[in-house]
Amino acid sequence: MDRQIERARDLLPSIVITVLSMIQALALELYWNRFQASDFLWQGGLTATLGWLQLLAMLMGILLVWLMYVSLVLRFRWMPTMEDTIIPFAIGLLEFSMIDLMGPATLGPWFMVQAIIFGLCTGASHIAFRRARQDPENAYFFRHAPPATWRDYSISAALVVILALFGVALWLLEDGRVLGIVAMLFTLGALSYQFLLSHRYWMNTVIDLAASSNQDSTQTGN
């Protein structure tokens, strides 16, 4: 049984990365096709500005999903669950929906789907962290990090609510281009904030790993 558990833990990173690579490759192909078919991007004005901001936000979102999963599987080991293999497919389907909804006429639904993706990624990250905390090999990180509480997810919850409210407002407005640009700038700021958080967590992990390795070397030398 122990050998099977270790085998599952060892295979999880390659399985997740392989599945996610295929999904993100398809998403980028659809993204490129959508970009080529969007003639309004070259017409100037608020519509074109909104379209370019939306394209940038979509690309940043795809990259952030990839970074989130790569960061998790490279930093931690945990016993895989069914959610670990299903959630990437769910995120991929939602990404495909967002790409299909790209355009000034469908901003409302686009923001609604984005809010769902943001919430789903937050939930997936929480599940992975909770599983990883149970594995002694990840003690180098979690011994300095107390278990997360609802308060730790207050910013993420607020972002999901704000994105959903933007979606409802843009769905109801006849001409929401100005509000759409404001909402898109907020989205880009939120995505940039997530990139900064990912960078900070990654650097903290590198520091913790180096400190743990030095400590093990010292104990071995003694």
KEKE-3310 file (N, C-alpha, C; in steps of 0.2 Angstrom, whole numbers, plus 5000, padded with zeros to 4 digits):
npx = (5004:5010:5019:5011:5005:5016:5019:5008:5009:5021:5018:5008:5012:5017:5005:4996:5002:5003:4990:4985:4993:4989:4976:4978:4985:4975:4967:4975:4976:4962:4961:4970:4964:4952:4957:4961:4949:4943:4939:4935:4945:4954:4948:4948:4944:4933:4928:4938:4949:4943:4943:4956:4961:4953:4958:4972:4969:4963:4974:4983:4976:4975:4989:4991:4983:4991:5003:4999:4996:5008:5017:5011:5013:5027:5032:5026:5021:5008:4994:4985:4969:4952:4947:4959:4961:4950:4946:4956:4950:4938:4941:4947:4936:4929:4938:4938:4925:4925:4934:4926:4916:4923:4923:4914:4901:4897:4901:4896:4892:4905:4912:4905:4908:4922:4923:4918:4928:4939:4935:4934:4948:4953:4947:4953:4966:4966:4961:4972:4983:4978:4979:4992:4998:4996:5006:5021:5033:5032:5034:5044:5038:5025:5027:5030:5019:5003:4987:4975:4962:4945:4946:4958:4954:4947:4950:4950:4937:4931:4935:4929:4916:4915:4919:4908:4898:4901:4899:4885:4881:4886:4879:4866:4867:4865:4875:4889:4903:4912:4911:4915:4928:4933:4931:4939:4951:4952:4951:4964:4972:4969:4973:4987:4991:4989:4999:5010:5008:5010:5023:5029:5026:5033:5046:5047:5046:5058:5067:5064:5066:5080:5085:5080:5088:5101:5100:5098:5110:5119:5115:5118:5132:5136)
npy = (4994:5006:5008:5010:5022:5031:5030:5036:5049:5052:5052:5062:5076:5075:5070:5080:5091:5087:5085:5099:5105:5101:5107:5120:5123:5121:5131:5142:5141:5143:5156:5163:5161:5168:5181:5184:5184:5195:5209:5222:5226:5234:5245:5257:5269:5268:5255:5247:5249:5243:5230:5227:5228:5217:5206:5206:5204:5191:5183:5185:5179:5165:5162:5164:5154:5143:5145:5144:5131:5124:5130:5124:5110:5109:5113:5106:5090:5078:5068:5062:5067:5064:5077:5084:5080:5083:5096:5104:5102:5107:5121:5123:5121:5132:5142:5141:5145:5159:5163:5162:5171:5183:5200:5215:5215:5205:5207:5206:5192:5188:5193:5187:5173:5174:5178:5166:5157:5163:5161:5146:5143:5148:5140:5127:5129:5130:5117:5110:5115:5111:5097:5096:5100:5090:5081:5076:5079:5092:5100:5110:5121:5123:5124:5136:5143:5146:5137:5141:5153:5159:5172:5174:5172:5183:5194:5187:5183:5195:5200:5191:5194:5207:5206:5198:5207:5218:5210:5208:5222:5226:5217:5222:5235:5245:5252:5249:5252:5262:5259:5246:5247:5252:5241:5232:5237:5236:5222:5219:5224:5216:5204:5206:5208:5195:5189:5195:5190:5176:5176:5180:5170:5160:5164:5164:5150:5145:5151:5144:5131:5131:5135:5123:5113:5117:5115:5102:5097:5102:5094:5082:5083:5084)
npz = (5000:5004:4994:4983:4987:4987:4973:4967:4972:4966:4953:4951:4948:4935:4928:4931:4925:4911:4908:4910:4901:4888:4889:4890:4879:4869:4873:4870:4856:4852:4857:4849:4836:4839:4840:4828:4821:4826:4820:4824:4832:4825:4822:4830:4843:4857:4857:4851:4860:4872:4867:4865:4879:4884:4877:4882:4896:4895:4891:4901:4911:4907:4907:4921:4927:4922:4929:4942:4944:4940:4949:4961:4959:4958:4970:4981:4988:4988:4992:4979:4974:4967:4963:4960:4947:4940:4941:4933:4920:4921:4923:4911:4902:4906:4902:4888:4886:4890:4880:4869:4872:4870:4866:4863:4863:4872:4885:4898:4901:4900:4910:4921:4919:4921:4934:4940:4936:4943:4957:4956:4954:4966:4975:4971:4973:4987:4991:4986:4994:5007:5006:5004:5016:5025:5021:5027:5020:5016:5026:5027:5022:5028:5041:5045:5041:5046:5047:5034:5036:5035:5034:5027:5014:5011:5002:4990:4989:4989:4976:4968:4970:4965:4952:4947:4950:4941:4929:4930:4929:4916:4908:4909:4904:4890:4882:4887:4886:4892:4906:4904:4901:4913:4921:4915:4917:4931:4932:4926:4935:4946:4941:4939:4953:4958:4951:4957:4970:4967:4963:4975:4984:4978:4979:4993:4995:4989:4998:5010:5006:5004:5017:5024:5017:5021:5035:5035:5030:5040:5051:5046:5045:5058)
capx = (5000:5014:5022:5006:5004:5021:5018:5003:5012:5026:5015:5003:5015:5017:4998:4993:5006:5002:4983:4985:4997:4984:4970:4980:4987:4969:4964:4979:4974:4956:4963:4973:4959:4947:4960:4961:4943:4940:4940:4934:4952:4958:4944:4949:4939:4932:4927:4945:4952:4941:4945:4963:4961:4951:4963:4977:4966:4962:4980:4986:4972:4978:4996:4991:4981:4997:5008:4997:4997:5015:5020:5009:5016:5034:5033:5023:5019:5002:4990:4980:4961:4948:4947:4965:4961:4944:4946:4959:4946:4932:4944:4948:4930:4927:4942:4935:4919:4928:4937:4921:4913:4927:4920:4911:4893:4896:4905:4892:4893:4912:4914:4902:4912:4928:4922:4918:4935:4943:4933:4936:4955:4955:4945:4957:4972:4965:4961:4979:4987:4976:4981:5000:4999:4996:5012:5027:5039:5031:5035:5048:5034:5020:5029:5030:5012:4997:4982:4971:4955:4940:4948:4963:4951:4942:4951:4948:4930:4929:4937:4924:4910:4916:4919:4901:4894:4903:4896:4878:4880:4887:4874:4860:4868:4864:4881:4894:4910:4916:4911:4919:4935:4935:4931:4944:4957:4952:4953:4971:4975:4968:4978:4994:4991:4990:5006:5015:5007:5013:5031:5031:5026:5038:5053:5047:5047:5065:5071:5063:5070:5087:5086:5079:5093:5107:5099:5099:5117:5122:5114:5122:5139:5137)
capy = (5000:5012:5009:5013:5029:5034:5030:5041:5055:5054:5053:5067:5081:5074:5070:5087:5096:5085:5087:5106:5108:5100:5111:5127:5123:5122:5138:5147:5141:5146:5163:5166:5161:5173:5187:5185:5185:5201:5215:5228:5228:5238:5251:5262:5271:5264:5247:5244:5249:5238:5224:5225:5226:5211:5201:5206:5201:5184:5180:5185:5174:5159:5161:5163:5147:5138:5147:5142:5123:5123:5131:5119:5103:5109:5115:5102:5083:5077:5062:5065:5066:5065:5084:5086:5078:5085:5104:5107:5101:5112:5127:5123:5123:5139:5147:5141:5149:5165:5165:5162:5177:5189:5205:5221:5213:5200:5208:5204:5185:5186:5194:5182:5167:5176:5177:5159:5154:5165:5157:5139:5143:5149:5133:5122:5131:5129:5110:5107:5117:5107:5091:5096:5101:5083:5077:5078:5082:5099:5104:5115:5127:5124:5125:5144:5145:5143:5135:5147:5154:5162:5179:5174:5172:5188:5197:5183:5183:5202:5200:5187:5197:5213:5204:5196:5213:5221:5206:5210:5229:5226:5213:5226:5242:5245:5254:5248:5252:5265:5254:5240:5249:5253:5235:5228:5239:5233:5215:5218:5225:5210:5198:5208:5207:5188:5187:5197:5185:5170:5177:5181:5163:5155:5165:5161:5143:5144:5152:5139:5125:5132:5134:5116:5109:5119:5112:5094:5096:5103:5089:5076:5084:5083)
capz = (5000:5004:4987:4979:4988:4984:4966:4966:4974:4961:4946:4951:4945:4927:4926:4931:4920:4905:4906:4909:4895:4883:4889:4889:4871:4865:4874:4866:4849:4851:4858:4843:4831:4840:4839:4820:4818:4829:4815:4828:4836:4821:4820:4834:4847:4864:4856:4850:4867:4876:4865:4867:4886:4885:4875:4887:4902:4894:4890:4908:4915:4905:4910:4928:4928:4921:4934:4948:4944:4940:4956:4966:4959:4959:4977:4986:4986:4991:4990:4974:4974:4960:4962:4956:4939:4937:4941:4927:4915:4923:4922:4904:4899:4907:4898:4882:4886:4890:4874:4864:4873:4869:4861:4866:4864:4877:4891:4904:4902:4900:4917:4925:4918:4924:4942:4942:4936:4949:4963:4956:4955:4973:4978:4969:4977:4994:4992:4986:5000:5013:5006:5005:5023:5028:5020:5031:5016:5015:5032:5026:5020:5032:5048:5045:5038:5050:5043:5032:5039:5030:5033:5022:5008:5010:4996:4984:4989:4986:4969:4964:4970:4961:4945:4946:4949:4934:4924:4930:4927:4909:4905:4909:4901:4882:4880:4893:4884:4897:4912:4902:4901:4920:4924:4912:4921:4937:4931:4924:4941:4950:4939:4941:4960:4958:4948:4962:4975:4965:4964:4982:4987:4975:4982:5000:4995:4988:5004:5015:5004:5005:5024:5026:5015:5025:5041:5035:5029:5046:5055:5043:5046:5065)
cpx = (5004:5017:5017:5004:5009:5021:5013:5005:5017:5023:5010:5006:5014:5010:4995:4996:5004:4994:4982:4988:4992:4979:4972:4983:4981:4966:4968:4977:4967:4957:4965:4968:4953:4950:4960:4955:4939:4942:4940:4940:4955:4954:4944:4943:4938:4931:4934:4949:4950:4943:4952:4964:4959:4955:4969:4975:4966:4969:4984:4982:4974:4985:4996:4988:4987:5002:5006:4998:5004:5019:5018:5013:5024:5036:5031:5022:5013:4999:4985:4973:4958:4948:4953:4965:4955:4944:4950:4954:4940:4935:4945:4942:4928:4931:4940:4929:4920:4930:4931:4916:4916:4923:4916:4903:4892:4900:4902:4894:4901:4914:4911:4906:4919:4928:4921:4925:4940:4941:4935:4944:4957:4953:4950:4964:4972:4965:4968:4983:4984:4978:4989:5002:5000:5002:5018:5033:5038:5031:5039:5044:5029:5021:5029:5023:5007:4992:4977:4964:4951:4943:4954:4961:4947:4943:4949:4941:4927:4930:4931:4918:4910:4916:4912:4897:4895:4899:4888:4877:4881:4882:4868:4861:4868:4871:4886:4901:4914:4916:4915:4926:4938:4935:4937:4951:4958:4954:4961:4975:4975:4973:4985:4995:4992:4996:5011:5014:5011:5021:5033:5031:5031:5045:5053:5049:5055:5069:5070:5066:5077:5089:5085:5085:5100:5106:5101:5107:5121:5122:5118:5129:5141:5136)
cpy = (5006:5013:5012:5020:5033:5035:5035:5048:5057:5055:5059:5073:5080:5073:5076:5091:5094:5087:5095:5109:5107:5105:5118:5128:5124:5129:5143:5147:5144:5154:5166:5166:5167:5180:5189:5187:5192:5208:5221:5230:5234:5245:5257:5264:5267:5257:5244:5244:5244:5231:5222:5224:5219:5205:5200:5202:5193:5180:5180:5179:5167:5157:5160:5156:5142:5139:5144:5134:5121:5124:5126:5113:5103:5110:5110:5095:5082:5071:5064:5063:5066:5072:5086:5085:5081:5093:5107:5107:5106:5119:5128:5125:5130:5144:5147:5145:5157:5168:5166:5168:5183:5193:5210:5219:5208:5201:5206:5197:5184:5188:5189:5175:5168:5175:5170:5155:5156:5161:5150:5139:5144:5143:5128:5123:5129:5121:5107:5109:5113:5100:5091:5097:5095:5079:5080:5081:5089:5103:5110:5122:5128:5125:5132:5147:5142:5141:5141:5147:5158:5169:5179:5174:5178:5193:5194:5183:5190:5202:5197:5191:5203:5211:5202:5202:5217:5217:5208:5217:5229:5222:5218:5233:5240:5247:5254:5249:5256:5261:5248:5241:5249:5246:5231:5230:5237:5225:5214:5220:5219:5204:5200:5207:5199:5186:5189:5192:5178:5170:5177:5174:5159:5157:5163:5154:5141:5145:5147:5133:5125:5132:5127:5112:5111:5116:5105:5093:5097:5097:5082:5076:5082:5075)
cpz = (5000:4998:4983:4980:4986:4977:4964:4967:4968:4954:4946:4947:4937:4925:4925:4925:4913:4903:4905:4903:4889:4883:4888:4882:4867:4866:4870:4859:4848:4852:4852:4837:4832:4839:4832:4818:4821:4825:4819:4831:4832:4819:4824:4838:4854:4863:4855:4857:4871:4874:4866:4874:4887:4883:4880:4894:4901:4894:4897:4912:4913:4908:4918:4930:4928:4927:4941:4949:4944:4947:4961:4966:4959:4966:4982:4983:4990:4988:4985:4975:4967:4958:4958:4949:4936:4936:4935:4921:4915:4921:4914:4900:4900:4903:4891:4881:4886:4883:4868:4865:4873:4864:4865:4867:4870:4883:4898:4906:4903:4907:4922:4925:4922:4932:4944:4941:4942:4955:4962:4957:4963:4977:4977:4973:4984:4995:4991:4992:5006:5012:5007:5012:5027:5026:5023:5027:5015:5021:5032:5025:5026:5039:5050:5043:5042:5045:5041:5035:5033:5029:5028:5015:5006:5004:4990:4983:4986:4979:4965:4964:4965:4954:4943:4945:4943:4929:4924:4927:4919:4905:4904:4905:4893:4879:4886:4892:4890:4903:4910:4903:4908:4923:4921:4916:4928:4937:4930:4931:4946:4948:4940:4948:4961:4956:4954:4968:4974:4966:4971:4986:4985:4978:4989:5000:4994:4994:5009:5013:5005:5012:5026:5023:5019:5032:5041:5034:5035:5051:5053:5045:5054:5066)
residu = (MET:ASP:ARG:GLN:ILE:GLU:ARG:ALA:ARG:ASP:LEU:LEU:PRO:SER:ILE:VAL:ILE:THR:VAL:LEU:SER:MET:ILE:GLN:ALA:LEU:ALA:LEU:GLU:LEU:TYR:TRP:ASN:ARG:PHE:GLN:ALA:SER:ASP:PHE:LEU:TRP:GLN:GLY:GLY:LEU:THR:ALA:THR:LEU:GLY:TRP:LEU:GLN:LEU:LEU:ALA:MET:LEU:MET:GLY:ILE:LEU:LEU:VAL:TRP:LEU:MET:TYR:VAL:SER:LEU:VAL:LEU:ARG:PHE:ARG:TRP:MET:PRO:THR:MET:GLU:ASP:THR:ILE:ILE:PRO:PHE:ALA:ILE:GLY:LEU:LEU:GLU:PHE:SER:MET:ILE:ASP:LEU:MET:GLY:PRO:ALA:THR:LEU:GLY:PRO:TRP:PHE:MET:VAL:GLN:ALA:ILE:ILE:PHE:GLY:LEU:CYS:THR:GLY:ALA:SER:HIS:ILE:ALA:PHE:ARG:ARG:ALA:ARG:GLN:ASP:PRO:GLU:ASN:ALA:TYR:PHE:PHE:ARG:HIS:ALA:PRO:PRO:ALA:THR:TRP:ARG:ASP:TYR:SER:ILE:SER:ALA:ALA:LEU:VAL:VAL:ILE:LEU:ALA:LEU:PHE:GLY:VAL:ALA:LEU:TRP:LEU:LEU:GLU:ASP:GLY:ARG:VAL:LEU:GLY:ILE:VAL:ALA:MET:LEU:PHE:THR:LEU:GLY:ALA:LEU:SER:TYR:GLN:PHE:LEU:LEU:SER:HIS:ARG:TYR:TRP:MET:ASN:THR:VAL:ILE:ASP:LEU:ALA:ALA:SER:SER:ASN:GLN:ASP:SER:THR:GLN:THR:GLY:ASN)
# end
